[in-house]
């Protein structure tokens, strides 16, 4: 059970990221409605997932490399400061500086947009505590790069798979039955939830 919980956490975070409209499902639905095509909705999920996965993988690769040469506690503190700083920025300014992509963008542009959105929102940083627990081999630090990278890649796969499943489900429901207009009366402020999640991640790293 102790080994499965980190993977369940990765899947849960993937579901949380997928439910956030800023991570792509809202754009996929809007793009599909603009072009009057359900096929566009489904096609857009691929570059959205790729962009998100690349952003997550880059963050975890940096953590893996630094974790191989730094003391674990110092790495945790550095990551906590970075995450809490980003959470504070989001709390003060919100997510106002969004990446703008028009409805005429292609699949490559959508992948770049997804990558930038995930990176600017600190999506990969939320996975740091879980990946550290998976790669940790002793109290002095995490495993060598050769051992940690496969685990990190598996973490990216589990996280992205869960995110893609949630995005696909929400996009299908909204596109086929709900419509964007109905969301105005049932909107959830994910910016606040996201900021709270970032703050919680930083606190977990500080006290663990």
N, C-alpha and C positions, 0 to 999 in steps of 0.2 A: 504493500500500500504506500510505503514511503517513496517508492520509485515512480509510482504512477501519478501521484499528486502533482508534481511539476508539469507533467504532460497535460494533465487535465487543466492546469492553470493556463498553459499556453493556448489550449483550445478555447478556454473561457475568455481570455484576452482577445483571441481572434474573433470570437462572436461579438464581443464588445466593440472592437474596432469596426467590424462589419456593420453593426447597427448604427454607427455614427454616420450621418449623411455626408459629412465632410470627407469621409474616406472613399466615397465613390458612388453609392447606390443612387443618390439623388441626381447626380450628374448623368448616370446611365439612363435613368428614367426620363430626364429632361431631354437628353439626346434622342432617345427613342421616340418620344412624343413629337419632338421637332421634325424628325424625319419620317414620322408615321410608320415606324417599323419595329416590330418586336425583335426581329433579327438583329437590329443595331443594339438593342439592349443587351442581348446575349453576347454579341461580339465585343461590346465595350467592357465586359467583365474580365476578359483576358488581359488587356493592357493594364487595367486597374489593378488586378492581382499581381502582375509582373512588376509594376512600378512600386507597389507596396512591399513586395517581397525583397526587391533589390535594396530598398531603403533599410528594411529591417536587417538584412544580411550584412550591409555595410557597418551598421552600428555594432552588431554582435561580433563581426570580424575584428573591429577595433578593440572591443572588450576582451576578446580572446587573446589578441597579441599583447596588449598591455597586461593582462592577467598572467601571462607567462613570465613576465619580467618584474612585476610589481608585487609587493605584499598585498594579500587579499583585503586587509582592512583599509589600507591606503586607497586601493582601487574602489572599494565601497564608498569611502568618504568622498572621493573625487566625483564619482558618479552621482552620489546623493546631492552634492552641491550643484552640479550641473542640472540635475532634474528639478530640484527645488527652485533654482534660478529661473528655469523655463516655466515652471508652474506659477511663480510670482509674476513673470512677464505676462503670461496668459490671463492671470487674475486682474492685472491692472489694465492691460490693453485689449484683452479678449483676442479673438482670432480675426482681427480686422485686416491684417496684411495678407489676404488670401491670394493665391495664385489664380490669375484670371485666364480662362481658356474659353474661346467662343464655340458656338454650336457647329461651326464648320471644321473643327479640328479632326484630324485623322487618328488612327489607332496609335501611331508613334507619339503624337502630341498628347494623347490621353495617358499613355504610359509615363511620359515625362511629368505631366501634371500630377499623377498619382504619386510618383516618387517624391516630388517636391512637397506635396501636401503631407505625406507621411513623415517626411524629414522635418519639416517646419513645425509639425505638431508633436514631435518627439515620440512617435509611435514605437520606434525601436527601443527607446530608453525604458519603456514600461516593461520590457521583457528581461531587462538586465538582472533583477534579483532571481528570477526563475532560472535563467541560463547559468548564473553563477552557482546556484545550488546543484544544477545538473553536472557542471564541469568540475566542481570542487572535489579534490582528492585528499587534501590534508589541510591543516590549519595555516600553512604557510602561503598558500596561493591556490590557483587552479591548475589543471593539468597542462602539459605541454601543448603547443599549438597543434601538433600532429594528432593528438587525441581529442582535443577540444573542438576542432573545426567540424568533424563529422557530426558531433552532438549538436553544435550550433546550427548546422545545415538542416538537421532533422527537426530542430526546434522551429526553424523558419518554415519548413514544410507543414508541420502540424498547425502552426499559427495561421499561415496563409490559407490552408485548406478550410479551416473553420471559418475564417473571415469570408472567403469566397462563397461558402455555402449560405451564410447569413445574408450577404449582399444579394446573391441570386434570388433567394426566397423573398426578401423585401422588395427588390426591384420588380419581380414578377407580380407580386400582389398589388403594388402601387400602380404599375403600368396597366395591368389587365382589369383591375376592379376599383381601386381607390381613386386614383388620379391625384395630381399635384394640388388641385384646388382644395380638396378635402383635408390636406395636411395643415392648412392654416388654422383649423379649429382643434387639431390634435397634435400640435407641435411640441416636442420636448427639447429643452435647451441643452444640447449635448456639449456645448462649449463649457458650461459649468461642471458637468459631470466629468468631462475630459480633464479639466484643471484639477478637480478633486482627485482623480485617479493618478495624475502625475504627482501631486503632493503626497498621496499615500505611498507611492512607489519610492519617493525620496526618503520618507520617514522610515519605511521598512529597511532600506539600506543603512540608515543611520543607527537603528536600534538592533539590527541583526548581528 
